[in-house]
Every structure is written in C-alpha cells, then in structure tokens.
C-alpha cells in the first residue's frame, strides 16, 4: 500500500507512488485496475465528491464493445437492454438498424463508474475523492503533483502521471501537450433524463435534421424507468442555444413526450475529433483527455476503456524498465494509431459528408439506405455509397469528394 508521509510543504503531506491517475471515470478506473493487477502502487485522485456524477453521457454502449475487452459488467450497472437503433429523417421517415453487432446496454453511469472503481480497489488501487490536482512540475525525472484534498494539501511524487481527467484535461496542459481543439470539433450537448417517455425500449432513437439539431443529432435512450433525451449541435450551424433546440424537439414530438417530465439535466462540450499527442515525458493521456471519441456520434466509453488497456501495457513495461521517456511511451500512441487511426480518418470523412447535407438530402438517404447500409457506414465502410447515390448528382458529388477511399 502507498503510505502518506507527513511534512509535504506548507502544512501538507507527501506521498510516492508508481503511477498516479488523475480522474476516476471509465478510463481512469480501468487504468488503475490494469496497473494494480500488475503489482504496481497506484493512486487515483478524483476532484468530484462522488465518482460517476454528474453524468455527461447518453450512457449507451454495445455489448460487443464490452466483450471485446473481457469486461463482464455487473447487472446492477445495466438500466436498459437494446437490440438496435431507429433513425429518423427530418420528416419522420424511419430506418431500423438491428442485429447482433447492434445489441447493447443503456448503463446507469453513476453505478457503472463506481463499480469500475471498486474493481480497481479490489486489485489494490487506492482512491481519493474530492481531491483536486491543482498543478504539477517535473523534477529529477519525477513528477510532483500538487493535490488539494479534504485533509489539506498533498504532494504526490511519481514517475508516471495518467491524465484521465476528461475533455478539459489539465494534465495534458501541464505536460505541455496541445489541448485546445478547433471549435468546430466540439458539439454543444444538452440532455434531460426524463420520466414517462413513450418510446420503444428495445431501441435507441436518433433524429436528424437542420431544424432538429444543426450539424448534429437528437436522441432518446430508454432506461429502466426513464430515458436520456438530448442533442448535440455545432454552433456554426445554429440559430439558437442547444437548450432551446432540445425544448423545441420535445414540444414537436408529442408522441414520445406528451406526459414526460425531466428529473435531471446535464450539459457540456462533446469532442468529435482526436487532436492531440497522447504522451509526454512521464505522462500518458487516456479517454476523453486525448479526445479518443467516435467522430460520428461522439461516443467515447468503449474507446476510453480500450485506450487504458493499451496504455497499461506500455506503462507496465516502462515501470519495469525504469524508462519513462516520451520516446518509450510513444509505443502507446503507435498502438492506438494501428488500431484506430485509419478508421477514425474515414469516419472524419463521413462526418464532413454529413455536415454538407440539407434536410432534403437526409430524406433521400432515408429512402435509399437500409439499416445494414448505415451500420456499414458507422464501421467506416464508405465506398459503397458511390453506388447508392449514383443517380443523385449532388450526393454523388459529395460522396466522390468525401467518401472515396
């Protein structure tokens, strides 16, 4: 176990650990579990007083995404089971995506994150909540991270800091990494959790249209006794705030919301592009801290988990070798690029294509695309679209420009 030592600066304490994880979301807790299970002394600091709250997530994840990483999720983490997705054009035309690859869960994120933390703690990781990392500095090959905790100031010395502190990552900034993305690569997101929503609970529901959610989409994710109802927009295409679009969406879809009421509200920026270096000397960024999201739907839980699994393999080797150089840690970034680089680049092309579409184009796609076609697009299989839109000059021109492989 890691031991707190008295005398850390002005009335503070000192601690030394093999690995410090900043942030206790899915990426942080998976990283902590992976490192602790390998026998390393791991400390996780979380600035919030409660792990998992507030959520900034529609809480959906595919069953395949968890099985791929060997995660047998605790049943209490699951608030809904889904068999696919229903996609709606601006006029309400519906395309259904379903099948084994689309099966998944709507989680109770507040439970899920606590469960992940408990799994890490069982392996020997230590946690501090309401412990805010406020700065760090490099000295003699080590990082000294200053933390404001409930017990007062704490100085943590470590050769390796894991930035799992979300899209506003301070660890990345402190390490000198680029952390400011283009404003066009952030969606403005707003979500209600609502009770008494009347939607088919076997599917998630996705809505497109410039008047619905400009350059983004709206969603309904059913849960056990409620549903996440939200949307994400790009500000450059909007004439109102995201909140106003959400209120408008609810008012215009009485078939879902005639007797529904909100019981929670969340909002924030959603990254839709990976932009930054992932490592510095003695530093690795995982999950949203490196903006490792799907650029089409902004979902990040599965990618966050996978990033930590990859990072832990490299971090374990670094600790055993005593080599925390950027060059050595770059193996993590190479692993990521090998797995996701080409697919992400193709999905960025698809995003550029979708952002050029008007409502009438979405109507046309709803007529000519089947559920399996849309699933293929989400898997970065793009070239078949040239055949689908060959008789539609505008769409063919856009497909040739953005989707040719």
C-alpha positions in Angstrom: 0.0 0.0 0.0 1.1 3.6 -0.5 1.9 5.4 2.6 1.2 9.1 3.3 4.2 10.8 4.8 4.0 13.9 7.0 5.8 17.1 6.1 4.8 17.8 2.5 5.4 21.6 2.2 3.3 24.2 3.9 1.3 22.1 6.4 0.9 19.4 3.8 1.8 15.7 3.3 3.9 13.8 0.8 3.3 10.5 -1.0 5.2 8.5 -3.5 3.6 6.1 -5.9 4.5 4.1 -9.0 1.6 5.6 -11.0 -0.8 8.5 -10.4 -4.1 8.5 -12.2 -5.9 11.9 -12.4 -9.6 11.2 -12.9 -11.9 8.3 -11.9 -14.1 8.0 -15.0 -14.1 4.7 -17.0 -10.6 5.4 -18.5 -9.1 6.2 -15.1 -10.5 3.3 -13.2 -9.7 0.7 -15.9 -6.2 2.1 -16.0 -6.0 1.8 -12.2 -7.2 -1.8 -12.2 -4.8 -2.8 -15.0 -1.8 -1.3 -13.3 -2.7 -2.5 -9.8 -3.3 -6.1 -11.1 0.3 -6.0 -12.4 1.5 -5.3 -8.9 2.1 -1.5 -9.1 1.3 1.1 -6.5 -1.5 3.1 -8.0 -3.3 6.2 -6.6 -6.4 7.7 -8.2 -7.4 11.2 -7.4 -10.9 12.4 -8.3 -11.8 16.1 -7.9 -15.5 15.4 -7.5 -17.0 14.2 -4.3 -18.8 11.4 -6.0 -17.5 9.1 -8.7 -19.9 8.9 -11.7 -21.8 12.1 -11.1 -22.8 14.3 -12.8 -23.0 12.2 -16.0 -22.2 13.8 -19.3 -23.2 10.9 -21.4 -26.3 9.2 -23.1 -25.0 6.0 -21.3 -25.1 3.7 -24.3 -22.5 1.0 -25.1 -22.6 -2.0 -27.3 -22.4 -5.5 -25.8 -19.6 -6.3 -28.3 -17.6 -3.3 -27.0 -17.5 -4.7 -23.5 -17.0 -8.3 -24.5 -14.1 -7.3 -26.7 -12.2 -6.1 -23.6 -13.2 -9.1 -21.4 -15.5 -7.0 -19.2 -18.4 -8.9 -17.6 -20.5 -6.0 -16.4 -22.3 -6.2 -13.1 -26.1 -6.5 -13.7 -26.8 -3.5 -11.4 -24.9 -1.3 -13.9 -27.5 -2.0 -16.6 -30.5 0.2 -16.8 -31.8 -0.9 -20.2 -31.0 -3.5 -22.9 -31.2 -2.5 -26.6 -31.4 -4.5 -29.8 -30.6 -1.8 -32.3 -31.3 1.8 -33.3 -34.1 3.6 -35.0 -33.0 6.5 -37.2 -35.5 9.3 -38.1 -35.2 11.7 -41.1 -36.4 15.3 -40.6 -39.9 14.3 -41.8 -40.1 11.3 -39.6 -39.1 8.5 -42.0 -37.6 5.7 -40.1 -34.7 3.3 -40.8 -34.1 0.5 -38.3 -30.7 -0.9 -37.5 -30.7 -4.2 -35.6 -28.7 -7.4 -35.3 -26.1 -9.0 -33.0 -23.5 -6.2 -33.6 -26.0 -3.6 -32.5 -27.0 -5.2 -29.2 -26.0 -3.3 -26.2 -26.9 -1.6 -23.0 -28.0 1.7 -21.6 -26.0 1.9 -18.4 -26.6 3.6 -15.1 -23.4 5.6 -15.4 -23.3 6.6 -11.8 -23.3 2.9 -10.8 -21.1 1.7 -13.6 -18.2 4.1 -12.7 -18.4 3.2 -9.0 -18.3 -0.5 -10.0 -15.2 0.1 -12.1 -13.6 1.9 -9.2 -14.5 -0.9 -6.8 -12.9 -3.5 -9.2 -9.7 -1.4 -9.3 -9.7 -1.2 -5.5 -10.1 -4.9 -5.2 -6.8 -5.2 -7.2 -5.1 -2.9 -4.7 -5.5 0.6 -6.2 -6.0 3.5 -3.8 -8.6 6.2 -4.3 -9.1 9.7 -3.0 -12.4 11.6 -3.8 -12.8 15.3 -3.5 -9.1 15.5 -4.2 -8.3 18.1 -6.8 -5.0 18.0 -8.7 -4.1 21.7 -9.0 -0.7 21.6 -10.7 2.4 19.5 -11.4 6.1 20.1 -12.1 9.0 18.0 -13.4 12.0 17.5 -11.1 14.8 14.9 -11.3 13.0 12.6 -13.6 9.8 12.6 -11.5 6.6 14.5 -11.5 5.4 16.2 -8.3 1.7 16.7 -8.4 0.0 19.1 -6.0 -3.4 17.9 -4.8 -5.9 19.7 -2.6 -7.6 17.1 -0.6 -10.1 17.0 2.3 -7.2 16.6 4.7 -5.3 19.6 3.2 -2.5 19.9 0.6 -0.8 16.8 -0.6 2.3 16.4 -2.8 2.4 13.2 -4.8 5.7 12.2 -6.4 5.6 9.7 -9.2 7.5 8.8 -12.4 4.2 8.4 -14.3 1.1 10.5 -14.4 -2.0 9.3 -16.3 -4.3 12.1 -17.5 -7.8 10.6 -17.3 -9.3 14.0 -16.4 -11.7 14.4 -19.3 -12.1 16.8 -22.2 -10.9 19.7 -20.2 -7.7 17.8 -19.2 -5.3 19.9 -17.1 -2.7 17.1 -17.0 -2.2 17.5 -20.8 -1.7 21.3 -20.4 0.7 20.9 -17.5 2.7 18.4 -19.5 3.0 20.9 -22.4 0.7 19.0 -24.8 -1.6 20.7 -27.2 -5.1 20.6 -25.6 -7.1 23.1 -27.5 -9.0 21.8 -30.5 -10.8 23.7 -33.2 -14.2 24.9 -32.0 -15.7 23.1 -35.0 -14.6 19.8 -33.4 -16.8 20.2 -30.3 -20.5 19.7 -30.2 -22.6 21.6 -27.7 -24.6 19.0 -25.8 -27.6 19.2 -23.6 -29.6 16.3 -22.1 -32.6 15.7 -19.9 -33.2 12.4 -18.1 -37.0 12.2 -18.4 -39.6 10.0 -16.7 -42.6 8.6 -18.6 -41.2 8.8 -22.1 -43.2 6.7 -24.6 -40.5 5.2 -26.8 -39.8 1.6 -27.9 -37.5 0.4 -25.2 -35.8 -2.2 -27.4 -34.1 0.6 -29.5 -32.2 3.8 -29.1 -33.8 6.6 -31.2 -31.7 9.0 -33.3 -33.1 12.1 -35.1 -31.5 14.1 -37.9 -32.3 17.5 -39.4 -31.0 21.1 -39.6 -34.1 22.2 -37.6 -33.8 19.3 -35.1 -30.1 19.6 -34.3 -27.9 21.5 -36.8 -24.8 19.6 -37.8 -25.6 17.1 -35.1 -28.5 14.9 -34.0 -31.0 14.4 -31.2 -31.5 11.1 -29.2 -33.7 9.1 -26.9 -32.0 6.3 -25.0 -34.6 4.4 -23.0 -33.7 3.2 -19.4 -35.5 1.1 -16.8 -37.9 3.8 -15.7 -36.7 6.9 -17.6 -34.9 7.9 -20.8 -32.0 10.1 -21.7 -33.3 12.7 -24.1 -30.8 15.1 -25.6 -29.0 16.5 -28.6 -25.7 17.8 -29.8 -25.2 20.7 -32.2 -22.4 22.6 -33.9 -22.6 26.2 -33.0 -21.7 27.4 -36.5 -24.9 25.9 -37.9 -27.2 27.0 -35.1 -29.5 29.9 -34.7 -30.4 29.0 -31.1 -28.8 27.6 -28.0 -28.6 23.8 -27.6 -31.1 24.1 -24.7 -33.6 25.8 -27.0 -33.3 23.2 -29.7 -33.9 20.5 -27.1 -37.1 22.2 -25.8 -38.3 22.6 -29.4 -37.6 18.9 -30.1 -39.6 17.8 -27.1 -42.5 20.0 -27.9 -42.6 18.8 -31.5 -42.6 15.1 -30.6 -45.7 14.7 -28.6 -45.9 11.0 -29.4 -42.9 10.5 -27.1 -43.2 13.2 -24.6 -46.9 14.1 -24.0 -46.7 13.1 -20.4 -43.0 13.1 -19.8 -41.1 15.3 -17.2 -37.4 15.9 -16.6 -35.8 14.5 -13.5 -32.2 15.5 -14.3 -30.4 17.9 -16.7 -26.8 17.7 -17.9 -24.8 19.7 -20.4 -21.3 20.3 -21.7 -18.9 20.1 -24.7 -18.6 16.9 -26.6 -15.3 16.3 -28.6 -15.8 14.8 -32.0 -12.2 14.6 -33.2 -8.9 13.2 -31.8 -6.5 16.0 -32.0 -3.6 15.8 -29.5 -0.4 13.9 -28.8 -1.1 11.2 -26.3 2.2 11.2 -24.4 4.9 13.4 -22.9 7.8 12.7 -20.7 6.3 10.6 -17.9 2.7 11.4 -18.9 0.1 9.5 -20.8 -3.4 10.7 -21.7 -6.4 8.3 -21.9 -10.0 8.5 -22.9 -11.5 12.0 -23.3 -8.3 13.6 -22.1 -6.9 12.7 -25.5 -10.4 13.1 -27.1 -10.5 9.5 -28.2 -14.1 9.5 -29.4 -16.0 8.3 -32.3 -16.2 11.4 -34.6 -19.7 10.4 -35.9 -21.7 10.0 -32.7 -19.2 11.4 -30.1 -19.4 8.1 -28.0 -16.3 7.5 -26.0 -16.8 4.9 -23.3 -15.5 1.9 -25.3 -12.6 3.8 -26.8 -11.7 5.2 -23.3 -11.6 1.7 -21.9 -9.5 0.4 -24.8 -7.1 3.3 -24.5 -6.4 2.5 -20.9 -5.9 -1.2 -21.7 -3.3 -0.2 -24.3 -1.7 2.4 -22.1 -1.4 0.0 -19.2 0.6 -2.5 -21.3 3.1 0.3 -22.2 3.1 1.8 -18.7 3.8 -1.6 -17.1 6.8 -2.1 -19.4 8.0 1.5 -18.6 7.9 0.9 -14.9 9.8 -2.4 -15.2 12.5 -0.8 -17.4 12.6 2.5 -15.5 12.2 4.3 -18.8 9.5 7.0 -18.8 10.9 8.9 -21.8 8.4 10.2 -24.4 10.1 8.0 -27.0 9.4 4.9 -24.9 5.8 5.9 -24.1 5.1 6.6 -27.7 4.5 2.9 -28.2 1.1 3.6 -26.7 0.3 6.1 -29.4 1.5 3.7 -32.1 -0.7 1.0 -30.7 -3.7 3.4 -30.8 -3.0 4.6 -34.3 -2.6 1.0 -35.6 -6.0 0.1 -34.2 -8.0 3.2 -34.8 -6.1 5.6 -37.0 -7.4 4.6 -40.4 -10.9 4.0 -39.2 -11.0 7.4 -37.5 -9.7 9.2 -40.6 -12.5 7.6 -42.6 -15.2 8.5 -40.1 -13.9 12.1 -40.2 -14.6 12.0 -43.9 -18.1 10.7 -43.3 -18.7 13.5 -40.7 -17.6 16.1 -43.3 -20.0 14.5 -45.8 -22.9 14.5 -43.4 -22.3 18.1 -42.4 -22.8 19.2 -46.0 -26.3 17.6 -46.2 -29.6 19.6 -46.2 -32.8 18.2 -44.8 -33.9 17.1 -48.3 -30.7 15.1 -48.6 -31.4 13.2 -45.4 -34.9 12.4 -46.7 -33.4 10.9 -49.8 -30.9 8.9 -47.8 -33.8 7.5 -45.7 -35.3 6.3 -48.9 -32.3 4.6 -50.4 -30.3 3.3 -47.4 -31.2 0.2 -45.4 -30.2 -0.4 -41.8 -27.3 -2.6 -42.8 -26.0 0.2 -45.1 -26.0 2.7 -42.2 -24.2 0.2 -40.0 -21.6 -0.3 -42.7 -21.0 3.5 -42.7 -20.5 3.6 -38.9 -17.8 0.9 -39.4 -16.0 3.2 -41.8 -17.0 1.3 -45.0 -17.6 4.2 -47.2 -17.1 3.5 -50.9 -20.4 1.6 -51.4 -22.1 5.0 -51.0 -21.0 5.9 -54.5 -23.1 3.1 -55.9 -26.1 4.0 -53.7 -26.2 7.7 -54.8 -25.1 7.3 -58.4 -28.4 8.7 -59.8 -28.4 11.7 -57.5 -25.9 14.3 -58.8 -25.5 16.4 -55.6 -25.0 13.4 -53.3 -22.7 11.7 -55.8 -20.5 14.8 -56.0 -20.3 15.0 -52.2 -19.6 11.2 -51.9 -16.9 11.4 -54.5 -15.3 14.4 -52.6 -15.5 13.0 -49.1 -16.1 9.2 -49.2 -13.8 7.9 -51.9 -11.3 5.6 -50.4 
